């Protein structure tokens, strides 16, 4: 798969189709991870929900920054660790960026009205969604980012599962 980041830069990203609904992408640096996010953001449709998983400092925020760029969002994107959800409404579609790492109970998601975001005209990207898998509807995309230090400090394997 080749992902274009702009008119002059192209990054070759090794992608293997493991099954009809699973895509494995390898990136070698933050630019490629950003570019993959940007490509997916440019293809996103209203109502999509993405569960984004991976260890601390694996590149979830870099991926999300690229995704937001693909939606045409120019605002600075950071992880909403303490606010739980950050709204970005100045792109092709609204982006609702969740970080649920610090939540201890699903009732905290109910309190912020997560279902209103999930069933809106925007795209929801939920970091650490694996902590509360029961909140996700059937048609959720699951993205997991993993490091493999043996292949390099910046190397990532990104698994995309469309259900």
Secondary structure, DSSP 8 states (H G I E B T S, - for coil): -EEESSSS-EEE-EEEEEETTEEEEEESSHHHHHHHHHHHHHH--TT-EEEEE--TTSSHHHHHHHHHHHTT--S-----TTTSEEEE-SSSS-EEEEE-TT--STHHHHHHTHHHHHTSSSEEEEETGGGGGGGS-SS-EEEEEEE-GGG-TT-EEEEEEE-
